Amino acid sequence: MSFFPGQDPAAGDRHACDAIAQLIVPRTADLGDGFTVRRALPSARTRMVGPFIFFDHFGPMVFRAGAGLDVRPHPHIGLATVSYLFDGEIMHRDSLGTAVAIRPGEINWMTAGRGIVHSERTASERRAAGGPIHGLQMWVALPADREEMDPGFSHHDAGEFPVIAENGKTVRVVVGSLYGARSPVPTVHETVFADVHLKTGSTVPLDATHEERAVYIVDGELDIAGDTFAAGQLLVFKPGDTVTIGAARDSHFVIAGGAPMDGPRHIWWNFVSSRKDRIEEAKANWKAGHFQKVPGDEIEFIPLPEK
């Protein structure tokens, strides 16, 4: 899914902290009724962190009774979408016939490969009463030799992920390996994603095992080498050094990164590829109606943008 209607966000000014290569201030859009989306990747200076090529933070907000999320069927190629919720629920449907709700602490990993179509909506029973929504929508690029792999989908419940809880920190390892714990989510490229809560004054190390690393601050205030950073910022770290992340007050953040991707990627609308001609092909196929339909959501769709 891609909620955001605007252009890439502007990069923030580089902070004095020597550990940080880029400080990215996301571009924010209000899509109506208080539903805000902050886009941190891609940015003007940082296109990817590891395989992460797209990073949206949406909410928190509460839908009024009768309202909800309605992301109509739309296509993807050359990437995997990663959906993770802090609050609320979203019903995912795709052209493979998948129909599954995602809830807080769970993950939906949808591999687009050579092509998939999906929708994300608020289910009718939840829409009637209204309710909260808050989470992340991320895309990871696929290695060039796997961009045309078969599409697939996997859902993982919150209880499947290892959790490290000690000394004022709680770390849920959602994708990849961190702090000696490994997630069960299969990937085709070295990827790490973790959900972290720190109590005021507590710390957590971020070592250099993963070459490309970033932290997105969901809530609170972090202390890194004596500099403080507020919520709503993506901190991209320099490779090679261990960093100590402290909480200036109770804080919630995520760690994202992994190995560098095997070359640059082109991104247009919901399509990602190492080849521009492949994106042109996908555009033509969507416009001509050659992608498969989403069972249970066959009528509506998002048209190909004019620009």
C-alpha positions in Angstrom: 0.0 0.0 0.0 1.1 3.6 -0.6 -1.1 6.1 1.1 1.1 9.1 0.5 0.1 11.5 -2.3 3.1 13.8 -2.1 6.7 13.9 -3.3 9.7 12.6 -1.5 10.4 14.1 1.9 13.2 16.6 2.3 16.2 15.3 4.3 16.8 16.9 7.7 20.0 18.8 8.5 22.8 16.5 9.6 23.1 16.5 13.4 26.4 17.0 15.2 26.3 13.4 16.5 29.3 11.6 14.9 27.5 8.3 14.8 24.7 9.5 12.4 25.2 9.7 8.7 21.8 11.3 7.9 18.9 12.6 10.0 15.8 12.4 7.9 12.7 14.4 8.8 9.7 12.7 7.1 7.4 14.6 4.8 3.9 14.6 6.3 0.5 14.4 4.6 -2.9 14.7 6.2 -5.3 12.4 4.2 -8.4 13.7 5.9 -10.2 13.2 9.2 -6.8 13.5 11.0 -5.2 10.5 9.3 -1.6 11.5 8.9 1.2 9.7 7.0 4.9 10.4 7.5 7.2 9.2 4.7 10.8 8.7 5.7 12.1 6.6 2.8 12.9 7.2 0.0 14.3 10.6 0.8 16.4 13.1 -1.1 19.7 11.9 0.4 19.0 8.3 1.4 17.2 6.1 -1.0 17.6 2.8 0.9 18.7 1.5 4.2 19.7 -2.1 3.6 16.8 -3.4 1.5 14.3 -0.9 2.9 13.3 1.3 0.1 10.0 2.7 1.4 9.1 3.6 5.0 5.7 5.1 6.0 4.5 5.8 9.5 0.7 6.2 9.7 -1.4 7.4 12.6 -2.0 7.2 15.5 -5.6 8.2 15.0 -9.1 7.0 15.8 -11.6 6.5 13.0 -15.1 7.8 13.8 -18.0 5.3 13.7 -18.7 4.3 10.1 -15.3 5.3 8.8 -12.1 3.3 8.2 -9.2 2.5 5.9 -10.0 1.8 2.2 -6.9 1.2 0.1 -8.4 -0.2 -3.1 -6.7 -3.0 -5.1 -3.4 -1.9 -6.6 -0.4 -3.7 -8.0 3.3 -4.3 -7.0 6.3 -5.7 -8.6 9.9 -6.3 -7.6 9.5 -5.9 -3.8 8.1 -7.3 -0.7 5.6 -5.2 1.4 6.0 -5.4 5.2 3.0 -4.3 7.3 3.3 -3.9 11.1 0.7 -2.5 13.4 1.0 -0.8 16.9 -2.8 -0.4 17.2 -5.9 -1.3 15.3 -6.6 -3.9 12.6 -6.4 -4.1 8.8 -7.9 -6.7 6.5 -5.5 -7.8 3.8 -6.7 -9.4 0.6 -4.6 -10.2 -2.5 -4.7 -11.9 -5.9 -3.4 -15.1 -4.5 -6.7 -15.5 -2.6 -5.3 -14.5 0.7 -7.7 -12.9 3.2 -6.3 -12.3 6.6 -6.5 -9.6 9.3 -3.4 -8.1 10.8 -3.3 -6.9 14.4 -0.8 -5.3 16.7 2.6 -7.1 17.0 1.9 -9.3 13.9 3.5 -9.0 10.5 2.3 -9.4 7.0 5.0 -10.1 4.5 3.8 -10.0 0.9 6.3 -10.8 -1.8 5.3 -9.2 -5.1 8.0 -10.7 -7.3 6.8 -10.7 -10.9 3.4 -9.2 -9.8 0.7 -9.2 -7.2 -2.4 -7.1 -6.5 -3.8 -6.4 -3.0 -6.1 -4.3 -1.0 -6.1 -3.2 2.6 -9.3 -2.1 4.3 -11.1 -1.8 7.7 -13.5 -4.8 8.0 -17.2 -3.9 8.1 -17.7 -5.1 11.7 -14.9 -2.8 13.0 -15.9 0.0 10.7 -19.4 0.2 12.3 -17.9 1.2 15.7 -14.8 3.0 14.5 -11.5 2.5 16.2 -7.8 3.2 16.3 -5.2 2.7 13.6 -1.4 3.1 14.0 1.5 1.4 12.3 4.2 1.1 9.7 4.1 0.2 6.0 7.5 -0.7 4.6 8.8 -2.1 1.3 12.0 -4.1 0.9 13.6 -4.4 -2.5 14.3 -7.9 -3.8 17.8 -8.9 -5.1 18.1 -8.5 -8.9 18.0 -12.2 -9.5 14.9 -12.6 -7.4 12.8 -9.7 -8.7 10.8 -12.0 -10.9 10.2 -14.7 -8.3 6.7 -16.1 -7.8 4.5 -13.9 -5.6 3.8 -15.1 -2.1 2.3 -14.1 1.2 3.1 -15.0 4.8 1.4 -13.9 8.1 3.1 -14.3 11.5 1.4 -13.9 14.8 2.8 -11.7 17.6 3.7 -14.8 19.7 6.0 -16.2 17.0 8.7 -13.5 17.5 11.5 -13.7 20.1 11.3 -11.0 22.8 14.2 -9.8 24.9 12.9 -8.1 28.1 15.4 -6.9 30.7 16.8 -3.8 32.4 14.1 -1.5 31.2 14.2 -2.6 27.6 11.8 -4.8 25.6 13.0 -5.8 22.1 10.8 -7.8 19.7 12.9 -9.2 16.9 10.4 -9.2 14.0 12.7 -9.9 11.0 16.2 -11.2 10.9 18.7 -11.6 13.7 19.5 -9.3 16.6 20.9 -9.7 20.1 21.3 -13.4 19.6 17.6 -13.9 18.7 16.3 -14.8 15.3 12.9 -14.2 13.8 11.0 -17.0 11.9 10.2 -14.7 9.0 12.0 -16.0 5.8 13.8 -13.5 3.7 15.8 -13.5 0.4 18.2 -10.8 1.5 19.9 -10.0 4.8 17.2 -7.9 6.6 16.6 -6.8 10.2 13.6 -5.2 11.8 12.9 -4.9 15.5 10.4 -3.1 17.7 11.9 -1.6 20.8 10.6 0.0 24.0 13.0 1.7 26.5 12.2 3.0 29.9 13.7 6.4 30.9 17.4 6.0 31.5 17.8 2.5 30.0 20.0 1.8 27.0 20.4 -0.7 24.2 23.5 -1.3 22.0 23.3 -1.3 18.3 26.3 -3.2 17.0 27.8 -3.2 13.5 26.7 -6.7 12.5 24.4 -5.2 10.0 26.2 -2.9 7.6 23.3 -0.5 7.1 21.2 0.5 10.1 18.6 3.1 11.0 16.3 3.9 13.9 12.9 5.5 13.5 11.5 7.1 16.7 7.8 6.4 17.1 7.5 8.1 20.5 9.6 9.5 23.2 13.1 11.0 23.0 16.4 9.2 22.5 19.9 10.0 23.7 22.9 9.1 21.4 26.3 10.3 22.4 24.8 13.1 24.5 22.6 14.4 21.7 18.8 14.0 22.0 16.4 13.2 19.2 12.6 13.5 19.2 9.9 11.4 17.8 9.1 11.4 14.1 12.8 11.2 12.8 14.7 8.5 11.0 18.4 8.3 12.1 20.6 6.6 9.6 23.9 5.4 11.2 27.3 5.2 9.8 28.6 1.7 9.2 31.2 0.0 11.3 30.6 1.5 14.8 28.7 0.2 17.7 26.2 2.8 18.9 24.5 3.0 22.3 20.9 4.2 22.2 19.5 5.6 25.5 16.1 6.8 26.5 15.9 10.4 27.7 12.3 9.5 28.6 10.1 6.4 28.0 10.6 5.8 24.3 9.4 3.6 21.4 11.4 3.1 18.3 12.1 0.6 15.5 15.4 -0.7 14.1 15.6 -1.3 10.3 18.4 -2.2 8.0 20.5 -5.1 6.7 23.0 -5.7 3.9 23.3 -3.1 1.1 21.2 -3.9 -1.9 23.0 -5.2 -5.0 22.7 -1.9 -7.0 20.3 1.0 -7.3 16.6 0.6 -7.7 14.0 2.5 -9.8 10.8 3.3 -8.0 7.6 4.5 -9.6 4.2 4.5 -7.9 4.0 0.9 -6.5 6.6 -0.6 -8.7 10.3 -1.3 -7.9 12.8 -2.7 -10.3 16.5 -2.7 -11.2 15.3 -2.1 -14.8 13.4 1.0 -16.0 11.9 -1.0 -18.9 10.4 -3.5 -16.4 8.5 -0.7 -14.7 7.2 0.6 -18.1 6.0 -3.0 -18.8 4.2 -3.1 -15.4 2.6 0.3 -16.0 1.2 -0.9 -19.4 0.0 -4.2 -17.9 -1.9 -2.5 -15.1 -3.4 0.0 -17.4 -4.5 -2.8 -19.8 -6.0 -4.9 -16.9 -3.6 -7.8 -17.3 -2.9 -8.2 -13.5 -5.0 -10.7 -11.6 -8.1 -9.6 -9.6 -8.4 -9.8 -5.8 -11.0 -12.4 -4.8 -13.6 -10.7 -2.6 -12.5 -7.2 -3.8 -12.9 -7.4 -7.6 -14.8 -4.3 -8.4 -12.8 -1.3 -7.3 -9.2 -0.5 -8.1 -6.7 2.3 -8.1 -6.1 3.6 -11.7 -2.6 4.1 -13.0 -1.5 7.7 -12.1 -1.2 10.1 -15.0 2.2 11.3 -13.9 
